[in-house]
Amino acid sequence: MTETIAPSYFQRIGTHRFVPTVHAGGAWDLDEQHFSPLGGLIVHEILRTRAREQRPALTLSRISFDILGRIGFEEFDIDVRIVRPGRTIELMEATVTIAGRAVVSARAWLLSDQDTDSVAGGEPDRLPAPDTLSSWPLSSIWPGGYIATLDTRPVGHPQPGRTGAWIHSAVELVAGEPSEPPASFIALVDTANGIAVRQEPTKWMFPNVDLTIHLYRQPEGEWTGLDTSVTFGHAGQGLTSTVLHDVRGPVGVAQQILTVRPQPQP
């Protein structure tokens, strides 16, 4: 009997070295990696490093990614280090390198857990549950291997600059390696910039150069909920703002700054 191998976005080929699969293909350029699964992989490596080094049991509360350049569809390394060690607060850093060039840098704050249930509050409204919604092909707007892996379920009809949607993927992050929910959840968050497009991507470019995620509750389950608004300014900059949800309700927010420009016409 032939063993069935689950599809994955990446394969580990060394201690800190990976190769993308066809499922990690980009949307703006098919010869690049889509950043979304790579962001999840960075979180996966940070958590894996913490477990290996037996760091204090802290919770990922913020991670910021800076996209430093083209993320080629090539082998890459992820280097993880501790910037600010501590028993209740730690700051960690990760760098993705392709052919000796840094293409992504990330910084993650991890905080201790406390019992604050008696004072919890202030959350926005929940999104309707994903099992009450119908799938919609995001590939009708965007190409690429990553987009093709997604089950996208919008809340109502997607509107220019304003959409709520649930995103799910059955593709593993790393072949043969289980991923903790923060990593698999964050692996889908960068999709936010593609679900509420203000202008057709065949006419306008609006890629994000960063992604910052704040979490006040750890996500659970296999769905990432995105309640997204997109704003274009008057001088070439834009902002994608998202309230993040899991099936229990809101968990945090994400922000992406955009560089907005017309698509070059042939």
KENURO-763343 format. One record per residue: x, y, z of N, C-alpha, C in turn. Coordinates in pm, whole numbers, plus 50000, padded with zeros to 5 digits. Example, Ala and Ser with C-alpha at 12.3 -4.5 7.8 and 13.67 -1.06 7.14 Angstrom:
513194943150780512304955050780513204967050780 512854977550708513674989450714512905000350787 
This chain:
500844988150000500005000050000500895012550000 500585021949913501355034249905500885044050012 501845049350090501505058850195501125072350134 500025078050179499595091250132500305101950213 500995110850144501725121650210500885134350202 500605140150317499785152250320500535163650252 499825171950176500495183450114500965193350220 502015200650189502565210350283503025222650207 503165233750279503705245950219505225245650211 505855238650307507315238250313507795224350350 509035221550312509715209450355511005213550424 511285207350536512545210050605513645201750541 514735208250503515865201150441517145202750521 517045209150636518175211050725517665215750859 518555217550955518145221551088517335234451086 517795244151008517095256950998516795260550852 516825250650764516715253450621515455246850563 514805253950472513535249450417513505251750266 512575244450202512295246750061510785248050046 510305258149971508855259549952508345249249852 507095245149870506445236549772505585245249680 504975238849582504115246149487502975253349559 502585248449676501455254349749501795267749813 503065271449815503475284149874503615295149769 503195292349645503355301949537502635315049559 503255326049516502745339549541501575343349453 500965354849488499825360149414500225371649323 501095380549370501555391649287502525386849180 503325376749213504325371349120504405356349144 504155348549041504135334049056505515328349081 506575336349060507935331849086508395335249227 507495340649308507815344049446506985335349542 507375335449668506565329149771505515339149821 504345334049852503355342249921503835343750065 503715355850120504235357850255503415350650362 502135348550340501265343650447501765330650510 501985319750435502485307650501503875309350558 504695317950498506035320150552505955326750690 504995335850708504795341750839504465331250944 503605321750907503285310850998504495302251028 505325299850927506535291750947507495298551044 507615311651034508485319051127508015316951270 506705317951293506155315551427506435301151470 506245291751379506525277651405507955275851454 508905282351389510325281051425510625287951558 509985299351584510185305951714509705296851827 508515291151812507975282451916508805269651930 509265264451818510095252351820511425255051891 512025266651865513265270351930513065271752080 511955277852120511675279652263511515266052332 510835256752267510655243452326511995236152337 512805237152232514095230252232515025235652341 514975248752362515855255052461515215255752599 514005250252613513285249752741513155263752801 512705273252716512475286752762511225287252853 511055297752934509865298753020508575297952939 507535292753001506235290852933505535304352921 505765311152809505185324252783504295323552660 503445333552643502435333652537502775344052431 502715339952304502945349352195501855359952195 502235372652212501265383352223501375393852113 502535395052055502695403951939503805398651852 503595399351720504685396551627504595406451513 505715412151478505785421651366506765416351263 506325416451138507145411951027507465423950937 508705425050895509095434650792509575426950670 508955429550557509315422850432510365431450363 511595426650362512745434850322513035434550173 512415425350102512655424349959511935412449900 512245409749776511615398949703511865385549772 510785377949796510895364749859510885354349748 512035351349697512145342349583511685328249615 511295321149511510835307249527512075298249531 512795299249642514095292549657514235287149798 515295279349820515615274749954515955286850041 515685285550172515955296650263516255291350402 516855299950482517165296950621516385306250712 516055301450833515445309650936516315309051061 516835320551099517655321551219516825327951330 516795321651447516005326551561516955329451676 516755340951743517565344251860516735351651963 517195351352087516545358452196517185372152209 516375382552202516855396352214516815400852359 515715397852427515525402052566514965390252644 515845382752714515355371352791514655375652919 513775367052969513095370153094512185358853135 511765358953262510865348553313509405351753286 509055364753272507665368653248507475376153117 508545381253058508485388452930509745385152853 509575381252727510735378952640510485384952502 511565389352440511535394152303512445385352219 511875380052110512645371452022512655377251881 513655373351805513835378651670514115367051575 513605368251453513845358151350514175365151219 515085359151142515465364651012515415353650908 514765356450796514715347250683515745351850580 516605342650538517685345950447517645337050325 517745343150207517835335950080519145339950013 519995330049985521265332449916522065343649983 522095343450117522875353150191522225366750209 520995368550161520315381550171519095380150261 518975389050360517805388950448516595394050371 515495386150372514285389850300513125392850393 513155387550516512125390350616512795390950752 512415400850831512805401050972511535401451057 511595395351175510425394751262510855396351407 509995402951485510215404151629508935400051701 509095391851804507935386451875508075388952024 507025394852083506945396252228506135384752285 506665378652389505985367752459505805371952604 504585370352657504225375152789503705363652875 503805365253007503315354953098501795355153105 501205343753135499765342753156499415346453299 498305353753314497785357453446496275354953444 495665353753560494215351953569493555365753567 493055369653449492375382653436490935380753390 490385369053413489025366053367488005375653428 488205379953551487225388453618487175402653561 488215406753487488245420353432488245420253278 488125408553217488155407653071486945414653010 487125421052893486005427552826486505436852717 485555442952644485885452552540486025446852402 485695434052384485855427752253484785432552154 485115433352025484105436251924483185424251902 482165426151818481215415351791481885403851718 481325391951738481835379951671481365379551526 482145372951443481715369751307480755357851311 479835356951213479025344651202479935332451185 479515321151238480335309051234480605304651090 481795299351062482115295450924481215284550869 480705275650956479875264750905478485269550863 478175282450885476905288150838477065295350705 478285295650652478585303550532478995294650417 478915300050296479285292650175480685296450128 481355286950067482695289550013482625298549891 483665306349874483785315749762485205314649707 485375313449575486715311049519487555323949515 488455325449611489365336949610490275336549486 490425324649428491225323249306490565329949186 489315334549201488695342249093489295356349084 489995360649190490655373749191492175372349184 492715362349254494155360949267494635347549212 495795347249148496415334649107497335329449217 498015318649190499075313949279498725301549358 499775293949391499595281349462499005282849600 499405293349673498855295149807497365297949802 496945307249720495515310649710494685298349674 495225289649590494495277649547494245267949661 494985269149772494805259849884493695263949979 493125275749962492255281550064490775278350044 490115275850156488655275750163488265289250223 487695298050141487355311650183485835312850193 485365317350309483915318550332483585332750378 483195341450284482915355250320481595356850395 481555367350477480325371250545479605381150454 478595376450381477965384850280478835385650155 478475394450063479225395849939480415405049961 481635400749923482805409349943482625422949875 483005433449948482875447049898484265453149880 484425462449786485725469149772486115476249901 487225472149959487735478550079487085474150209 486155464750204485485460550329484925446450314 485515436950386485055423050379485355415950510 484425407650552484675398150659484685384150597 485615375650641485695362350583486435352950676 486105340250663486845329550729487755322850627 488965319450672489955312850585490385299850651 490455289350569490925276350619491795269950513 492795262550558493635254950467493895241150525 493765230850441494045217150483495505213450461 496305222950412497715220350381498555222250507 499435212650535500335213850650501325225250629 501765231050739502765241550730504115235650689 504595225950766505855219150735505565204150725 506055197850621505775183750599506195175450720 505235167850775505525158650884505715164951020 505445178151035505625184751163504315191151208 503765186951322502555193451371502845207951409 501865216751382502025230851412501065234951522 501555242651617500695247851722499775258551663 498565260151721497585269551664498085283651637 498955289851721499395303351681500055303551545 500845293251513501545292951385500585290351269 499715280351283498785277251174497765288351155 497385295251263496465306651255497135318251183 498335321851226499045333251167499435330451023 499575317750987499915314150848498875318750748 497665322650794496595326850705496295341850714 496915348950808496515362750835496885372150721 498005370150656498405379250548497435378950431 496545369250427495505368650325494575380750333 494545387450448493625398750468493755409150357 494965411850311495145422050208494545418050074 494145405450061493585400949934492095398549933 491435399650049489995396450052489105408650037 489685420750053488865432950049489475443149954 489815438649834490555447149740489715459449702 490355471149706489675483549666489685485349514 490745480249449490895481549305491345468249248 491055465949121491435453449056492965452149056 493475440649102494935438849106495575438048967 494765436548862495335437148727495595451548684 495015461248757495185475348723496015483048826 495965478448951496685485249058497445475049142 498645478949187499415471049281499255477149420 499115468549522499025473349660499595462949756 500825458249731501425448449822501765454949957 501735446750061502135451650193503615449350215 504235458550287505665457350319505885452950463 504785451550537504895446650675503605439550714 503635433450832502445427750896502725427651045 501845434251122501965434151267500695428451328 500855418751415499725411651477499825413151628 498745417651690498625417851836497525408051877 497835399451973496885389552022496635391652170 495355393252210495025393852352494415380652400 494215371352309493815357652344494415348352240 494855336752283495455327352191494395320752103 494605320651970493605314851880493505299851896 492305294751867492025280451875491355275951746 491465263151716490755257351601491495259351470 490815255651362491445255151230491035266451138 490215275851185489765286951102490385300151150 490735308651054491195322151082490145331851028 489555339751117488535349451078489155363251057 488805369550946489365382550908488235392450885 488135402650969487165413450952487965425650908 488015428050777489055436350717488505448950651 489235459950672488995472550603490285477050536 490165482250414491325487050339491125501750304 492135509850335492115524150304493275527450212 493005534950104494055540350019494165555350045 495375560150069495595574350083495735581249949 496145593949950496205602149828497595602949768 498595596449831499965598349784500735585249774 500025574049749500715561549722500825551949838 500225555349953500255546250067498835541450100 498755529750158497465524150200497625516450329 496485512350386496495505150512495395494550511 495785482250544494815471550564494735468650714 493545470250770493315468450914492325457050935 492655447951025491845435751041491645432451188 490385429651225490105423351354490165408251331 490965401451411491195387151395490255379151485 489735368151431488785359751504489195345051494 488855337451599488755323051586487295319351607 486975306551612485575302751619484905306651750 485675310351851485105314851978484845329851981 485485337351889485305351751888486595359051854 486635372151876487825380051844489025375951929 490215376851870491445373351942492495384451935 492355394051843493365404351829493165412451702 494215419251661494165427851542495425426151460 495335430051332496485429951242496465442651158 497665447651126497815459551041498855456650935 498605461650813499545460250701499625473650628 500835479050616501005491250538501245487250392 500645494750300500665491150158501405501750077 502065497349974502575506349872501655505149751 500965516349717499915516349615500445523249490 500315516349377500825521949251500125515349133 500025522149018499395515748902500235503948853 499535493748803500245482648739500875487648609 502125483848584502725487248453501925481048339 501615489048241500835484248127501755480948009 501485469847940502355466047828502245476047713 
